[in-house]
Amino acid sequence: MTDPKDLLLDTLRAQRRRVLSTLEGLPDGALTSSAVPSGWAPLGMVRHLTSDVERFWFQGVVAGEALDLPTDDEVWHPSPFPSRQQILDDYAAAAARSDRVIEYTALDARPSSRALALYPWAPDRSLLETVLHVITETATHAGHLDVARELVDGHQHLVLTEFTDRSDTPTP
């Protein structure tokens, strides 16, 4: 049987790769402008995943580190945007740090009293619950990026095929 922590890390890493692969080939202008009515840009989404997801949940809540977190405007609408490479490097560094926190923390570990004092809005949940939350959030945002990418250049990560009519198939 696979170690549960390895399975969680593999799943989280796959979602991170999905985020990055969706951005491949997009020109800089498409990375820093919005294709959706809510106004977020793809690189803003990666900045959100870096600071509000990876850094906040694993370094802040799990490891209990005091973080100087950016404001929403600094994350989503910096002026000017940092370079694509800087944003991707920051994401990779945050993910690597998160992986180390996960590797060295027991799955049933809960946030320390220091972490809960630093981040009183954070729920008191186990590392397992936190990793599952981050996998869900990363996968959700990967889907958002898929939609934005399709609106920009028509590229589809997941191509849906037509379903055949199975109305004549007997149900068991």
Buried (B, 14 or more C-beta within 10 A) or exposed (E): EEEEBEEBBEBBBEBBEBBBBBBEEBEEEBBBBBBEEEEBBBBBBBBBBBBBBBBBBBBBBBBBBEBEBBEEEEBBBBEEBBEBEEBBEBBBEBBEBBBEBBEEBEBEEBBEEEBBEBBEEBEEBBBBBBBBBBBEBBBEBBBBBBBBBBEBEEEEBEEEEEEEEEEEEEEE
